[in-house]
Amino acid sequence: MPNSFNAKTTLQVAGQDYEIYKLDAVPGSGRLPYSLKILLENLLRNEDGVTVSREDIDYFGNWDAQADPSKEIQYRPARVLMQDFTGVPAVVDLAAMRDAMQALGGDPRKINPLQPAELVIDHSVQVDHFGSDDAFALNAELEFRRNQERYKFLKWGQNALDGFKVVPPDTGIVHQVNVEYLSRVIFPKPLDGVTQAYFDTCVGTDSHTTMVNGIGVLGWGVGGIEAEASMLGQPISMLVPKVVGFKLTGQLKEGVTATDLVLTIVDRLRKHGVVGKFVEFYGPAISSLPMGDRSTIANMGPEYGATCGLFPIDQITLDYLRLTGRDEAQVALVEAYCKAQGVFHTADAPEADYSEKLELDLGDVVPSLAGPKRPQDRVPLTDMASHFPSALAALKKERNIPDKGPAKATVDGQEVEISDGSIVVAAITSCTNTSNPSVMLAAGLVAKKAAERGLKTAPWVKTAFGPGSMAVTRYLDRAGLTEPLKALGFHNVGYGCTVCIGNTGPLPEPVSKAIADNDLCAVSILSGNRNFEGRVHAEVRMNYLASPPLVVAYAIAGRIDIDPYKDALTTDASGNPVYLKDIWPSQAEVNQAIAENVTTEEFNAAYADVFTGDARWQSLEAAETQTYDWPADSTYIQNPPYFKGMGLDVAPVADISGARCLALLGDSITTDHISPAGAIKPDSPAGKYLIEKGVDPKDFNSLGSRRGNHEVMMRGTFANIRLRNLMAPGTEGGVTLHQPSGEQMSIYDAAMKYEAEGTAAIVIAGKEYGSGSSRDWAAKGPRLLGVRAVIAESYERIHRSNLVGMGILPLEFVNGENAQSLGLTGTETFDIIGLQNGEAKQVDVKATAADGSVKTFKAKVRIDTPNEVDYYRNGGILAYVLRKLAA
C-alpha cells in the first residue's frame, strides 16, 4: 500500500501493539468534523493508488465546508448489519450468485462476505396474541411455524458463508443488539501478521442502522444490493457530504423525555433540510446526555432525513461499554485509540468546521407526539385536543370518508362505544425507545402508579410490548415493574419490531367490525419511529408516535383527542378523576430506578448465549452444501431470475422507446407504498398466487417475511392498500389502466401484459420518491415488473441508489417542472433519448399522446458517480460484481 502521508504507526495499549493510521499526518485535518475524520482514516488505511489515491486523501486536508458535494470517494465500511426481512433476500441473492458463478465456470466459494456480516432475526414475530402471560410463547411458536423455511435457509447461509453470523429469533431488535452487543466502536483486526485498529463503521440493510451513531460508530442504511456488494469486497461510492453541526445546550425540564427531544429534533431538521447530509451533535449538553438518549436521537436519522446523526466518543461512551459488558481490554483500546487520533470528546473540545449550524436549548423541549401520518409532524401534547379534530376533518375530506358516527361493540363481554379518535392499538415497540432505560422505566412507573389506583387499559385497545432486548426484560423484572405493565395489558409479545413495521396482527373481531361498519378513523399510538399511512395496521387510518410512558397513559384514556393536562384520563374505582400528573413519575424516581436496576450483570446475562438460540432454533436442520438446493415447492425461498442468461460480456445501453406508464404517483411515495411489508390479502395478486400454491390464507404470513420469493414480491409491488395511482382516479391500492386499451387491472397484471407485448414500463412520481425504509424490494420489484425508468421530482437517497443498483434509470424533472405542469396523464407513449450508454447527465423525454400530439421535456439523469454508470451498464450492481469476480 502506498502510505503517501506516512500515516502508519504503532499504538501500544496494555502491552498489545496495534497498527493504526494517524489522522494528523494529513495537514489541515484537525478542523474536520468527527464523521469526516472517520472517512479520512478509512481512505488512509485503504490507499492503493487505484480506488483510493493520494489526491482523494489530500481533499480532506483542504475540505471546503461550504462547497456543494462533488468529490467522489470509495468507502469501505468495517462490517455489514442485516435484519431478516432485508437480510433473507440478500442471502438469497448470494446463493443465486453462487449458482451463477458456477454456471459461468467460476468457483462458487468466491461468493462470500469479505467483511463481517451479522444478521439479527427480529422482523418476523407478529402480535397475534397479546394481553396474557403466554403471549410471548404463543407468538414465538407461530413465528417458527410460519418462518421455518426461511430460518432453515438462514442456517444454511451461516454454515456455507464464511464471516456470516446469525442472531436467532426471539433475542432482540437488530439495532438495539447492535448498540448493546455487536458494535466494537474501535475495530481490532488481525491482518498480515499485525493487528490493525480502526474506527468501527457499519452499513445496514435497514434505514435505522443510524442508531449506532449514538455510540460513536458511523453507520447508515443502504439497500440490500449495496450491502451485498460491500460484503463482497466492493467499496461504496459516495460523495463527501456536507456536515451539519447541531449544537445542544441546556437540559430537559421535568416531565420531558428523550422521545420528546427526538421528535423536536426531527421537526427542526426536516424544516432545515438535511437530506444527503451528515449531522453531528455537539455542544455543552452532550457531556450529560445519556447513551439511551443519544441512541434515540441517532435512530431517527431517516425521519429527519440525514444520512446519519453522529455523536462523539467520550467518557459516557466508555461507561456505557462497561455497563453493557464489553471486555475491559476493548474499552481500553477505544479510549487509547480515540485519544491518539484526537477525537475523544471533552467539554473543552474545539468546535469543528461545519457546513451549516443549528442550535437547540434542551430546556425549550416540551412533551410531544407526532402524527397522524408522518414522524416530522410534531404536535405539542397541550395541542392534541385541538389538533385532532382538524387532522380528522382533513383526512375525511381527502379520502372522502363518510361521517357515520360512533359504533357500539361488545369487547370481552363489555358494551363499549368506538368512534373516530378511539385508540385501538397502543404499543411500546421499536428500538428507537426500547434501547433507552429512562423511557422504559418511566413507562413501568406510570403503569405502577396506575395499577395502584386500580386503573385499566380501555377495553377496545390492543396492547403490545416488545422489549427490544432481553436486557430490558431483566431490568424491568429487577425493578418490579413487569407486573404493573402486565396489569395494564402490556405483556411481552416478542423480541422484535412488531407493531412499528406493521406486524400488529389482527384487531379483536368486534373492534375490527365496528371500524369497518362505521368507516371509523381509528388511531394507533406507538413508541416507534414510523407512522406512515397503512403501515401500523390496514384498518387504522391515523397513527401517532409518542414516548413509552405516554403510550401507557393514552392506552388508559382510550382516546387521542384529549388534553391530558386538563382532561382526566379516566376515573378510578371510587369515581375520582385521574389526570396524567397523578401517575407521571418524577425524573428523580426514574433516575433512581436506572441506578438501582440497570446493571452490567443484566446485560451480561442477556447476551451470554446471543448466537445460540432456543431449542426450536437449535433443532432446525440445515444443509451444509456450498450451493443451495432450491426446494421447488417452497413459497418462501426461490432462485431469483436476475442472472438468467447472463454472460461475461456487457452490451451497450440503448435508449428507451415506446414505454408505457405503469403508475402516475404524487409526492412522498414511500418504500412502503412501493413494496409493503404487511398483510397479504387473499384477493390480491400475491394472495392468489399463494392460494394456487396450496397456502391457506391463515398461513400467508406477511409480504416482509416472503421477500425470499420473487414471485410473491413481484405481485406485492405497488400493492399498498393506500397507494393512489392518479391514472386510476377514485381507486386505492395497486390499480392501473393498461394502455392503450384503457382497461382497469392490477399493476402486476398490467406489467405482465406489457412484458408479453414487449413494451417497457416507466413510473412517474412527485417529490421525495422512495422515502422511508431502505427496502431493496422497492427497486427489485419494479425491475421484475419491467420498469426501465422512474421520472420523479426528487428521490430519497437510498432508494435512488437502489434503483441504479437494480439497473433502473432514475430521472428527475428539471426547471421546476412536474407531471402536472407538463400535462402528463400517464396514457402517453414515452421515449427516453440520449442516454449515451449511461454516461449522459441529461436526456430528452418525448411523450406522445393518443391523438399524436407530442410533449418533449428535459430530465436530469440521477446516475451520480462513475461506479454507478458501471452498475447501470451491467444491469445492476450484482451483475457487475459477479462479472468482475468471474473474470
N, C-alpha and C positions, 0 to 999 in steps of 0.2 A: 504494500500500500504506500502511496507517495508520502503522506505525512508532511505536506508542504509547509505547515506552520510550526513544525517541531513541537506539536501539542502533546505527543505521547510521553507519559511519565509514569512513575510508580507511586502509589499511595499505600502506606502501611497502616493497618488497623488491627490492633490486638495480635500482633505477630504475624498477620497474614498480609502478603503482598497482593495488590490489585493493580492491573494496568488501566490507566484512565487517560482521557484526552482533555487537557486543561483548556477551559474557555478563554482564560486571559492571554493565551497565546495569539489570539486574534485581536489586533489593535481595534479599539472602539467598541468592543463587545460588552463592556461593563455597563453601558447605559441601556442595554436591551431589556425589554420585558422578559420575565421569567420564562414564558412559553417559547419565545424565540431563542432563548439560550438553550432550551431543550432541543429545538430543531437544529441549532448550530452544532451542538455536541454530536447529534446524530450524523451530520454531514462530516464532521472531523473524523469520526470513527469509521465511516464508510467511504472515505475518499478513495476513488480508484482511477481517476482520470477519464472515466467513461460516463458512468451515471452520476458521479459527483466529481466536480472539478475544483481547482483552486479558486476559480472565479466565483463559483457558487458560494464558497465559504467566505470569500472576500466581500461578497454582497452584504453579509450580515454586519461586518465591521463598519460598513458605510450605509446602513439601513436608513432610509428616509421614511420617518413615521407617517408623513402626510401624503406620500405618493400613493396613487392607486395601485393595487396589486397587479404586478406584471411579471414578476420573477418566478419562474417555474423551478421547483426542486424535486428531487427523487427521495422520498422519505421512507424509512424502514422501521415500522413500529416493532417493539420488542416482543409482542405477543398478540394473539387474536382471541377475543371472547365471543362466545355464542350462547344463545338460548335455543330451546328445541324447536320452536316454530320456524325460526330462520336458520337454525343450525342443521335440522334434518335435510332441507333441500340443499344446503351447502355440502353435506356429506354425500347426498345423492349425486350431486354434480361431480364430486371427486371420484366416486365409484364409477360413474359414467365415463369420466376421463380415463380411468384405468382401462376400461373396455376399449375406448377409442385409441388409446396409446398402443394397446396390444394389436388392434386392427391396423394401425399404421406401421407396425413392425418394431415398435419400441418396447422398453421394459416397463410394465405397469407399476413397478415399485418406485419408479421415478416420481409418480404422483403421490406425494407425501408432504405433510406440513414440515416446512423447514424452520418455522418459528413455533414456539409453544402455542398450542391451540387448546382452549379449555371450554367445554360446553356444560351449561347448567340446565337441567331439565326442570323448568318451572312454569311453562306456559300451557300445560295440558290439563291441569286439575280444574274441574268445574264445580260450581256451587249447586249441586243437585240437592244436597242435604244441608240444613242449617238449623241453628237454634236448639241443638241437642248435643249431649256428651259424645255420641257416636258419629257426629257429622264428619269429623276428620277421617275416621277409619272407613266409613261408607264411601266418601268421596274418593279416597285413595284407592279403594277396591275397584270402583267404577273406572277410575283413571287407568289402572293397569289393564283392566279388561278391554277398554276401548283402544288402548295405545300399544298393545303388546307387540304388534308387528313393527311399529316404529322403534320401540325400545330394543327389540332384538337387533334391528338394523344398526342402531347406535352402538350396541355392544360389539357387533361385527366391526364397525369403524374403529372402536377402541382397540380391538385385537389386531386389526390389519394395518392401521395407520400409525406410524411412529410419531411420537410427540403430540398425540391427541388424547386428552383426558376427559372423562365424563363425570360430572357430579350427578348422582342418581336423583330421581324424583322424590318429592316429599322431604326435601332437605332445606331449601331456601330459595329466595328470589335472586336471580343471576347477579344483579348489580350490588345487592347487599352482600352476597357471598364474595363478590369481587373486592369490595371495600374491607369487609371484615376478615377475609382469609387469603384470597388469591393474590392480591396486589403485593409486589415486592418493594415498591417505592424507589429503591435503587436495585438494579438487577445485577446479580453476580453470575457470570457465565464462563465456564472453562473453555478456552479457545487456543489451539496451537501451543499447548504446554503452559499457558499462563491463565490466570483468572481475570477477565475483564470486569470492570464495574462501570455501569452507565445508568442513565435515567430509565426507569421503568416507563414504557409508553404502551399504549393499548388502542387498538381499533376493535369495534364490536359490531355484530350484526343486529344490534338493537340501538335505536337512536338514544336511549337513555344510558348508554355506555358513558356518557358525560358525567355520571355520578362520581366516577373515580377521580375526577378533577378535585373533588373535595379533599382528598387525601394527598394532593400534590402530584398526582400522576396524570400526565397529559393524555387524554383519550377522548374519542368521539365515535359516533356511529357511522358506519359505512354500509353499503349494500352487501348482500351475501356474496355476490360475484366478485366485488372488490376485495372482500375479506379472503375469499378463496385464493385469489391471485397473490395476496400478501402472504398467506400461508405457504404458497408455492414458491416463495422467494422473490416475487416481483415487487419492486418498490411502488409506493403510491405517488403518483404525480400530483402535485398540488402547487398552487400559487401561494407565495408567502403572504399571509393576510395582514390586514390592518388589525391593530390590537387596541381594544377599548379598555381603559382603566376605570374601574368603578370603585370609588373611594367610599368606605364605610366608616362612619363616625358614631359616637354616642352609644346608647344601649337601649334595648327594648323595654317598654313600660310594663308594669304589672298587668298580667292578663293577656299579653300579646305573645303569640307563639312563632316558632320558626316558619310554620306554614303561612302565617300572615305576612311574614317578611318575604318569603319567596314569591308569593302572589303579587306583592308590591314591586319586587324587582322585575318579575315578568312584565307587569304593566309598564314600568318605566323603560325597560329595554326594548320592548315591542314598539313603543312610541318613538324611541330614539332611532331604532333601525340598526340591527346588528347581524343581519343575515350574511353569512360568509365571513364573518369576523371572529377573532378570538376575543373573549372577555377575560380580564384578570381583576380579581378583587384585592384591594389593598387598603391601607389606612389604619388609624389607631384602634378601631373596633375589632380588627382581625385578631389581635392578641388575646381577646377574651371571648371569641366566638367558638363555641364547642364544635367538635368534629361532626356531631349529628346535624347541627345547623348548616355547616359548610356543605355536607353531602346533600342535604335537602335542596340547597340553592344550586349546587352543581348539577344535580339530577335533572333539573328542569331547563337545561340549556336549549333543548329543542323547542320548548314552549316560548322562551324569549328569543329564539331564532338564531342564536350564536352557534358556531361550530363547537365551542367549549366555554366553560366558565371556571377558570382555574384559580385555585387557592395556593398560597406558598407553603413550603415545608418549614415548620417551626417547632417550638417546644411542645405545642399542643399535638402536633403530628406524632412526635416521639412518644408522648404519653399515651396516645391512642394506640399506637403499635404495641406498646407494652400491655395495655388494657386488653387488647384482643388476642394476646398470647403469642405475638411474634417472637421469634428467637432473639435473645439478647445480643448475639453477635450480629444479627441482621440490623437491629436497631442501632448498634454502634456504627455499622457501615453507613447507614443512612445519614447519621449525624456527621460523621467524618467526611464523607464524600461531599455533602451539601456545603459544609464549611470550606472545604478545599476548593470548591467551584464558586464560592462567593454567592450562593443562592439561599443560604439558611436565613430565614426571615427573623428580624428583631424589630423592636419598636422604633429604633432609630435608623432603620434601613433607608438609604436614599431612594427617592422616587424615580422610577424608570421613565424613559421616554415613551409616551403613548400617542397613538394616532388621534384619539378622542378621549375626553374625560367626562365622567358623570360623578355625582356625589349624592349620598343618602344618609341622613341622620336617622339612625335606628329609632330614636325617640319619636319620630313622626309616623311610624308604622302603626296602623290600627287593625283590630280584628276584621277579617275579610273573608268573603267567599269569591268564587269565580264561576261565571256561567251566564246563560244556560247552555252554551254550546262551544265556547272557546276558553282556553285557560287564561288568555290575556284579558278577558272581560271581567275585571275585578269589581266587586261590589262591597263597599264597607258594610259591616254587619248592621250598623244602625240604619242603613238604607234599604234593607231587604224587603221590609213590608211595603214600601212604595215602589221599589224596583220591580217586584214580581208581576203585579198586575199589568204594567206596561209591556214587560217582556212577553207575558202571556198573550196580550192583545196583538202584539206584533207577529207572534208565531201563528196565531189563529188566522190572521189576515193573510200572511204569506202562504200558508198551507191550505187556506180555505177550509178550516176546521169548524164544523157547526158547534153551537153552544147548546148542549142538551141538558146541562145542569148536573148535579151530583147523582151518584148511583148508590143504591143500597146493596149490601153484601153481607153474607154470613161467613165470618172467618173464625175458625176454631170454636164454633158454637156461639159466637158473639155477633150480634147485629151491629154493623158499622156503616158509616157513610163515607164514601170515597169520592173526591171531587178534583177538579183542576187544582194543582198545587199540593195534592197529597203526596207525601214521600212514601214510595213503595219499595225502594232499595236504599239501605244505609250500610255502607261498607268501609271498614278500616282495612285498607289494602294498598299495595304498591310500595316499592322500595323508597319512593320519594319521602315517605314519613315513617315507615316501619323500621328504617335504619336509625331513627332518631329517638333515643331513650326519653328525652324530655317530653315529646308529644305523646309517646306511647304510655308512659307512666301517668301523664296528665289525663289521658283517656280512662285509664284504670281508676284514677282517683275520682273522676267525675262519676264513673259507674258506682264506685263505693259509696259516695255521698248520696247518690240517687237511690241505691238499694237500701241504704239506711233509712230513707224516707218512705220506703215501700213502693217506689216508682217502677213502672214497667214501660217497655217499648210499646208504641201504638200497635195494635194487633195486625194492621194491614202492612206493616213494614217488614220486608225481607232483610234480615241482618246477615252480615258476613264479616269475619275477622280472619285475615291472612297474615300471620305474624311476621313473615319476611325471612326470619331465620330461627333456628332452634334456640339461639341465644335470647331472643325476645321472650319466647315461652318460659325460659328458665328464670329470667329476672322478674317477669310478672308473677310467676309462681312464688318466687322468693319474697316478693313484696306483698304477697297475699291479695293480689288484685285480679287473679284469674277468675275466682268465684264471683266477685261482683260483676265482672264483664259478662259472665255466663248468665247471671241473674237478669241481665237486660237483653239476653239473646245473642250476645257477641261471643259465641263459641268458636274455637279454632275450626275453620273449614278446610284448611290446607296450606302448605308452604308453597305458594305460587302466586302468580299475578292476578288470577281470578277476575274480579269484577272490573278492574281497570282496563282489561283488554277485551271485555265482553263475555268472559266465561262465567256469567252470572247465574246460569241455569234458569229453569222455568220459575215464573212467579206462581204463587199459590193460585189454583184454578179460579176461586171466587174473585180474587183481585184482578186476574187477567180478563175474566169475563166482564167485570164492571168497567174496566178501561175500554174494552172493545165495544160494548153495547152503547156506551155514552160518549165515545170519541174523546175520552178524557186526556188532558195533558198532565200525566203523572210525572213525578220527579224522582231522581236519584240524588243522593248526597254521598260523596266518597272522598277519601283522603288520597286520591290518586293524582295523576298528572295530566290525564286526557279526559275530556268530556264532550268529544265530538258527537254530532248527531248520529244516532243509530249504533253507537259504539258500546255503551254500557248494557243496554237491553233494547231489543227491537220495539218493545211496547212502551218504552219510557222516552218521552219526547224531550224532556228538559233535564239537564244534568248539572250539578254544582260541585265544585271542588272545595274542600274545607279541611281544617285540621282534625285529627282524630278525636280530641275532646268535643269539638263542635258536632262531629258526626253522631256521637253518643247523645248529645243534648237534643239535636234535631230528631233523632230516632224516637226519643221520648215524646216530643211535641207532635210528630207525625205529619207536620205541615211545614212548607218552606216560607209561606207568606206571613211571617210574624217578625216582630222586633223583639228579640229575646231579652233586651234590656228593659222594655216596657211591658211586654205581654208575657203572661205566665206560660211556661212550657206545658204544664198540666196541673192537676191538683193531687195532693197526697191522700192517704186513706181517711184522713179526718176532714177532707174537703178544703184544706187550705191551699191557696195558690203557691206554686213553686216556680221561682224565677231562675234564670241562668246563674245569677250571682250566688244563689243558695247552694249550688252544687259545684261551683267552679273552684278548683284548688288555688292556693296562693303559690307564687313562684318558690317561696321558701319550702313549702310542702313537697313540690316537685323536686327541688334540689336535694332535699333530704332523702327522698326515695331513690334518686340516682346514686347518691353517695353510699347508701346502705346496701343497694341491691345489684348495681351494675358492676360486676367484678370480673377479674381475669379468669377466675375459676369457672364462671358461667360460659365464657367464650371457649375456653379450653375443652370443656365437656361437650359443647355444641359441635365443635369441629374435629373432635378426636378421630372420627371414622368417616370423614366427609365423602370419600370416594367409595365407601363400602356398600352403602345402600341397605335397604331392609331385606327380609327373607324373599319377598317377591322378586326383587331385582337380582338377588344372588342366584335365584333358581332359573332365571331366563337362560336358555341355551342359545348360543350364537356361533355361527361357523367361523373357522379360523383360516379361511382361504384368502388369497391375495386379491382376487377379483370377486365381486358379489354375484351370487347366484340368484338372479331376479325371479321371485315367485310370480308366475304368470297370472295367478288369480288374486294377487294382492290388490286391495283397493286403497292402500296407504303408500306403498313404495313401488314406483315404476321407473324404468330406464327412460330418461327424457330424450327427445329426438334432436337435441342441439347439434350433435356431431354426425348425424346421419349423412352418409355420402361425402363426408369431408375429406379432402385431400391435402397434401402438403403445400400446394401452390395456392396463391391468393389471386382471385380475379379482380380486375378493376371495378370500382363502384360506379354504377350507371346512374343517370338522372332518374327520377321517379315520374312515370307517365300514367295518366288515366286513373289516378287513385280516387277512391270514394271515402267520404267522411263516415266513420263508424259512430262517432259521438261528438256533439257540439255542446260544450260544457261551460259553466260560469266560473266565478272566482272561487278560490280556497277549496279546490278539489283535493281531498286528502288521499293518502295511500289507502286509507280505509274505504273510501269511495271506489277506488280502482280495484283493490284486492281485499275485500273484507275478510276478517278473521273469525267472525261469529258463526251463528247457527246456519244450517243448510235447510232451505225449505223443500219439501217433497216435490212441489210443482216447478221448481227451478231447474235449469239445465243440469246443474251438478246433482240435484236430488234425483232427477230422472235417470241419470247415469248410474248412480249408486243403487237405485231400485232395480235397474236392469241387471246389475251385477249381484243381485240377491241380498242386498243390505237392507235390513229393516230400518225404517225411519228413526226408531228409538236408538239405533246404533250408528246414526250418521256421524256423531261427534261434531266437530267444528271444522270450518274451512281451514283455520290455522293449523289444526292437527293433521290435515291431509295435504300439506304442502310438499310431501314427497311424491305425490301422484299428479303429474302434469295434466292428466285427463280431467281430474276434478277441478284443478286450479284454472285451467283454460275456461271451463264452464262457469267458474265463480268470478271471473274477471269482469269488472264493471257491473257486478250483481248486487251492490249495496242497495238495500231497500229504500234508502233516502236519496239515491242518485237521481238527478233530474237532467235528462238529456233534452236540450232545447229543440232538437229535431222532432221530438215526440211530445209536444206540449200537452199538459194535463195528465202526464204519467209520472210515476216514481218507480225506481228500480232499473234493472238492466234492459231497457226497452229502446228500440231504434226503428227507423224507417229504412228499409232496403231501397237502394237506388239502382236503376231509375223506376222500379216498379211502384214505389211508394207503399209497399206492404209493411205493416207493423209486425215486428217479431222481436225475439230476444237478441241482444247484441251478439251473443255467441252464435246463434243460428245465422244471423246476417253475415258474420265474419266467415263462417264455413261456406256460405253461399258465394261470397266474394272470392274465397280461395278456389272454389270449384270453377268459377268463371275466369280465374287468372287475373283478378283485379286486386291491386294493392289497396291497403286501408290506411287512413290517417285519422288523428284525433285533433280537434281544435278546442282550445280552452282559454280561460282568462288568467287572472293573476294568481301567483303562489300555487301553481300546479304541482301536485305531489308533496304537499306539506304533510307533516305528521311523522309516523314511524318510518324507519329505514327499511322498507319492505321490498325485498328484491322481486317478489312476485308481482308487484305493481309495474315492473318492467318486463319480467319474464312472460306474464300472462298476455299483455298486448303483443309481444313478439310472436307468441304462438298463435294469436288471433290474426296474424298477418299485418299488424300495424308497422308501417315502414317509417313514419314520421309523426311527430307531435308539433303543432304550432300553438304556442301559448304566449301570453303577455309576460309572464315571468315564471321561474321554477324555484322549487326548494332545492337546496344544494345537493343533498344525497340523491334525490330522485333524478335530477339531471344527469348526474354521474352514472346512475344505474341504467338509464336509457341508452347512453353511449355504450355502456358495458354489455348490453344485450343487442347492440347493432341497430338500435333505433335512433333516427336522426332528430335531435331536439332543435327546433327552430323557434325564434322569438320575433313577434311583431315589432316593428320599428316606428319611430316618429309618432308615438302615442296612438298608433292605430290598434284596432282590435276587430274581432269578428263583426261586432255591431256597427262600428263606424264604416267598415267596408261593405256592409250589407250582405255578409255571407249567411246563408241559411243551412249549409251542410248538404244541400241537394246537388251542389255543383260537382263537376269533374275537375280534379286538381292535377296540375303538372308542376313539379319542382325542378327548376332548370339551373344549371351552372354549378353543380356540386364539385367539379374539378377533382374527382377521385377522393373526396373527403377533405380537401385542403381549403375549400372556399370559406371565406369569412361571411359572405352574404350570398343569397340566392334570390332568384325571381320565382314567385309562385303565381301560376296562372289558373284562375278559377273560371270555368266555363259553365254557364247556366244552361238549363234545358232548352231555352229559346235561342241559344247560340251566342248570347252576349258574353263578353269576357271582361273580367277584372284582373289586373295584374298588380301585384304589390311585392315589395322587398321584405325579406325576412333574414334576421341575423342567425348565423349558424353557431349554435352553442356547443361546438366541439372545442374545448377551451385549451387543450395542451397537445403538443406533438404526440405524446403517448396515446392520447385519446384518438387521434387520427389513425394510428396503427390499429387500435382496438376496433374502430368503426370499419375500417377496410377489411378486417378479418371476420367481420360479422359478430364481433363481441370479444370481450377480454378472455373468456375461457378458451375460445378457439385460438386466439393469439398465443396464449401461454402453452397450449397443447402443441401447436406447430413448432414453437420455439424449443420445447423440451424434446419433441420427437426428432427434430433436426439435429 
